[in-house]
Amino acid sequence: MTVKDPSLDEIVACCIRLYTDKTFLCYGANKALRKGDLSKVDTFDAYCYFLSLMNDIKSLISKCHMQTVYRSMTLASDEIEMYQSSVGTYKAWEKFSSTSKVRSEAENFGPVLFIILCFGHLRHDCGIYISSLSKFHDEKEILPQPGTNFRVDKMKYDEETTRYRFYLTVV
């Protein structure tokens, strides 16, 4: 990106690169979004705004199609129970939540695996494929917008791997 007069596409691409580099921007912005912490607006507002424009960057938009993406994380037992009791209901992640096209890559990030079915009715249903901008190309990362709605379809616990699997459908 040139420092003088960058295009909007260049600014958004830079924000995506910073997001995939796991900087304080990524962690701080997501924490503020998750908690609804308005005291952080001055700090993260512009960054989140530009990152949210990723759906408007034509070079990032690929053809929409049905696909499955994956996300893993570590959850406390009360959070696991919340998802268990949410089967059949609708939820949204209020923060930027990276997913991967590659299950084995996603499984590296925690014992709770979300298997997310996206139908691709709209260009942003499953997020934007950002691997070309990512520090970690092998993750084949898809970045959905905060507030993407999904239905919790079912939960399975695998005693052999001691992993919880939650099946979600983007709606």
C-alpha positions as a Markdown table, in Angstrom:
| # | Residue | x | y | z |
|---|---|---|---|---|
| 1 | Met | 0.0 | 0.0 | 0.0 |
| 2 | Thr | 1.3 | 3.4 | -0.9 |
| 3 | Val | 1.3 | 5.8 | 2.0 |
| 4 | Lys | 0.1 | 8.8 | 0.0 |
| 5 | Asp | -3.5 | 8.6 | -1.2 |
| 6 | Pro | -4.2 | 4.9 | -0.7 |
| 7 | Ser | -7.4 | 3.6 | -2.4 |
| 8 | Leu | -10.2 | 2.2 | -0.3 |
| 9 | Asp | -9.4 | -1.3 | -1.5 |
| 10 | Glu | -5.8 | -0.8 | -0.2 |
| 11 | Ile | -6.9 | 0.4 | 3.2 |
| 12 | Val | -9.3 | -2.5 | 3.6 |
| 13 | Ala | -6.7 | -5.0 | 2.4 |
| 14 | Cys | -4.3 | -3.6 | 5.0 |
| 15 | Cys | -6.9 | -4.0 | 7.8 |
| 16 | Ile | -7.4 | -7.6 | 6.8 |
| 17 | Arg | -3.7 | -8.3 | 6.8 |
| 18 | Leu | -3.5 | -6.7 | 10.3 |
| 19 | Tyr | -6.4 | -8.9 | 11.4 |
| 20 | Thr | -4.7 | -12.1 | 10.3 |
| 21 | Asp | -1.5 | -11.1 | 12.0 |
| 22 | Lys | -3.2 | -11.5 | 15.3 |
| 23 | Thr | -2.4 | -7.9 | 16.4 |
| 24 | Phe | -3.8 | -6.0 | 19.4 |
| 25 | Leu | -6.3 | -4.6 | 16.8 |
| 26 | Cys | -7.8 | -8.0 | 16.2 |
| 27 | Tyr | -7.9 | -9.0 | 19.9 |
| 28 | Gly | -8.9 | -5.6 | 21.3 |
| 29 | Ala | -11.6 | -4.9 | 18.7 |
| 30 | Asn | -13.1 | -8.4 | 19.1 |
| 31 | Lys | -13.2 | -8.1 | 22.8 |
| 32 | Ala | -14.9 | -4.7 | 22.6 |
| 33 | Leu | -17.4 | -6.0 | 20.1 |
| 34 | Arg | -18.2 | -9.1 | 22.1 |
| 35 | Lys | -18.7 | -7.2 | 25.3 |
| 36 | Gly | -20.4 | -4.2 | 23.7 |
| 37 | Asp | -17.7 | -2.0 | 25.3 |
| 38 | Leu | -18.5 | 1.5 | 24.0 |
| 39 | Ser | -15.5 | 3.0 | 25.8 |
| 40 | Lys | -13.3 | 1.5 | 23.1 |
| 41 | Val | -15.2 | 3.1 | 20.2 |
| 42 | Asp | -12.5 | 5.8 | 19.7 |
| 43 | Thr | -9.8 | 3.2 | 19.6 |
| 44 | Phe | -11.3 | 0.6 | 17.3 |
| 45 | Asp | -14.1 | 2.3 | 15.4 |
| 46 | Ala | -12.2 | 3.2 | 12.2 |
| 47 | Tyr | -10.4 | -0.1 | 12.1 |
| 48 | Cys | -13.7 | -2.1 | 12.4 |
| 49 | Tyr | -15.4 | 0.2 | 9.9 |
| 50 | Phe | -12.8 | -0.4 | 7.2 |
| 51 | Leu | -12.6 | -4.1 | 8.0 |
| 52 | Ser | -16.4 | -4.3 | 7.7 |
| 53 | Leu | -16.1 | -3.0 | 4.1 |
| 54 | Met | -14.5 | -6.2 | 3.0 |
| 55 | Asn | -17.8 | -7.2 | 1.3 |
| 56 | Asp | -17.4 | -4.2 | -1.1 |
| 57 | Ile | -13.9 | -5.1 | -2.3 |
| 58 | Lys | -14.5 | -6.7 | -5.7 |
| 59 | Ser | -11.2 | -8.5 | -5.8 |
| 60 | Leu | -12.2 | -10.5 | -2.6 |
| 61 | Ile | -15.7 | -11.5 | -3.8 |
| 62 | Ser | -15.9 | -14.9 | -5.2 |
| 63 | Lys | -18.8 | -16.8 | -6.6 |
| 64 | Cys | -21.3 | -17.8 | -3.9 |
| 65 | His | -21.9 | -21.4 | -3.4 |
| 66 | Met | -22.8 | -23.9 | -0.7 |
| 67 | Gln | -19.8 | -24.8 | 1.5 |
| 68 | Thr | -18.9 | -25.9 | 4.9 |
| 69 | Val | -16.4 | -23.9 | 7.0 |
| 70 | Tyr | -14.9 | -24.6 | 10.4 |
| 71 | Arg | -14.0 | -22.8 | 13.6 |
| 72 | Ser | -12.6 | -24.1 | 16.8 |
| 73 | Met | -12.1 | -22.5 | 20.1 |
| 74 | Thr | -11.8 | -23.1 | 23.8 |
| 75 | Leu | -15.0 | -22.5 | 25.7 |
| 76 | Ala | -15.8 | -22.6 | 29.5 |
| 77 | Ser | -18.3 | -25.3 | 30.6 |
| 78 | Asp | -21.1 | -22.7 | 31.0 |
| 79 | Glu | -20.5 | -21.5 | 27.4 |
| 80 | Ile | -20.7 | -25.1 | 26.1 |
| 81 | Glu | -23.9 | -25.5 | 28.1 |
| 82 | Met | -25.3 | -22.3 | 26.5 |
| 83 | Tyr | -24.7 | -23.7 | 23.0 |
| 84 | Gln | -26.2 | -27.1 | 24.1 |
| 85 | Ser | -29.3 | -25.4 | 25.3 |
| 86 | Ser | -29.5 | -23.3 | 22.1 |
| 87 | Val | -30.0 | -26.2 | 19.7 |
| 88 | Gly | -32.9 | -25.2 | 17.4 |
| 89 | Thr | -32.4 | -21.5 | 18.1 |
| 90 | Tyr | -30.7 | -18.6 | 16.3 |
| 91 | Lys | -27.6 | -16.8 | 17.4 |
| 92 | Ala | -25.0 | -14.5 | 16.1 |
| 93 | Trp | -21.3 | -13.9 | 16.8 |
| 94 | Glu | -21.0 | -10.2 | 17.5 |
| 95 | Lys | -17.2 | -10.1 | 16.7 |
| 96 | Phe | -15.0 | -10.9 | 13.7 |
| 97 | Ser | -14.7 | -14.7 | 13.9 |
| 98 | Ser | -12.3 | -16.4 | 11.5 |
| 99 | Thr | -13.3 | -19.7 | 9.9 |
| 100 | Ser | -11.4 | -22.1 | 7.7 |
| 101 | Lys | -12.3 | -24.2 | 4.7 |
| 102 | Val | -9.9 | -26.8 | 6.1 |
| 103 | Arg | -11.2 | -28.7 | 9.1 |
| 104 | Ser | -7.8 | -29.9 | 10.3 |
| 105 | Glu | -6.5 | -26.3 | 10.3 |
| 106 | Ala | -9.5 | -25.1 | 12.4 |
| 107 | Glu | -9.1 | -27.9 | 14.9 |
| 108 | Asn | -5.7 | -26.5 | 16.0 |
| 109 | Phe | -7.5 | -23.6 | 17.8 |
| 110 | Gly | -9.4 | -25.5 | 20.5 |
| 111 | Pro | -11.4 | -28.5 | 21.6 |
| 112 | Val | -14.8 | -27.1 | 20.6 |
| 113 | Leu | -15.4 | -27.4 | 16.8 |
| 114 | Phe | -18.1 | -25.5 | 15.0 |
| 115 | Ile | -19.1 | -27.0 | 11.7 |
| 116 | Ile | -20.8 | -24.3 | 9.8 |
| 117 | Leu | -23.0 | -24.8 | 6.7 |
| 118 | Cys | -23.3 | -21.8 | 4.4 |
| 119 | Phe | -25.7 | -21.8 | 1.5 |
| 120 | Gly | -24.2 | -18.7 | -0.2 |
| 121 | His | -27.5 | -17.1 | -1.2 |
| 122 | Leu | -25.9 | -13.7 | -0.7 |
| 123 | Arg | -22.3 | -12.9 | -1.5 |
| 124 | His | -21.5 | -12.4 | 2.2 |
| 125 | Asp | -23.4 | -15.3 | 3.7 |
| 126 | Cys | -20.2 | -17.2 | 4.7 |
| 127 | Gly | -17.8 | -14.3 | 4.7 |
| 128 | Ile | -15.0 | -13.3 | 2.4 |
| 129 | Tyr | -12.1 | -15.6 | 1.4 |
| 130 | Ile | -9.1 | -13.7 | 2.7 |
| 131 | Ser | -6.3 | -16.2 | 2.3 |
| 132 | Ser | -4.6 | -14.1 | -0.4 |
| 133 | Leu | -4.1 | -11.3 | 2.3 |
| 134 | Ser | -3.5 | -13.6 | 5.2 |
| 135 | Lys | -0.2 | -14.2 | 7.0 |
| 136 | Phe | -1.3 | -17.8 | 7.2 |
| 137 | His | -2.2 | -18.9 | 3.6 |
| 138 | Asp | -2.6 | -22.6 | 4.6 |
| 139 | Glu | -5.6 | -21.8 | 6.9 |
| 140 | Lys | -7.7 | -21.0 | 3.8 |
| 141 | Glu | -9.4 | -18.4 | 6.0 |
| 142 | Ile | -13.0 | -17.2 | 5.5 |
| 143 | Leu | -13.9 | -14.0 | 7.5 |
| 144 | Pro | -17.6 | -13.5 | 8.1 |
| 145 | Gln | -19.0 | -10.2 | 9.1 |
| 146 | Pro | -19.8 | -9.6 | 12.8 |
| 147 | Gly | -23.5 | -10.3 | 13.5 |
| 148 | Thr | -23.7 | -13.1 | 10.9 |
| 149 | Asn | -26.8 | -15.1 | 12.0 |
| 150 | Phe | -26.8 | -18.8 | 12.3 |
| 151 | Arg | -29.0 | -21.6 | 13.7 |
| 152 | Val | -27.6 | -24.1 | 16.1 |
| 153 | Asp | -28.7 | -27.4 | 14.5 |
| 154 | Lys | -27.2 | -30.0 | 16.8 |
| 155 | Met | -24.4 | -30.9 | 19.2 |
| 156 | Lys | -22.3 | -34.0 | 19.4 |
| 157 | Tyr | -19.6 | -35.0 | 22.0 |
| 158 | Asp | -16.9 | -37.3 | 20.8 |
| 159 | Glu | -15.6 | -39.3 | 23.8 |
| 160 | Glu | -12.6 | -40.6 | 21.8 |
| 161 | Thr | -11.3 | -37.1 | 21.0 |
| 162 | Thr | -13.0 | -35.3 | 23.9 |
| 163 | Arg | -14.2 | -32.7 | 21.4 |
| 164 | Tyr | -17.6 | -31.0 | 21.3 |
| 165 | Arg | -19.0 | -30.5 | 17.8 |
| 166 | Phe | -21.7 | -28.0 | 17.2 |
| 167 | Tyr | -23.4 | -27.9 | 13.8 |
| 168 | Leu | -24.5 | -24.5 | 12.6 |
| 169 | Thr | -26.3 | -23.2 | 9.5 |
| 170 | Val | -25.9 | -19.6 | 8.4 |
| 171 | Val | -29.3 | -18.0 | 7.9 |
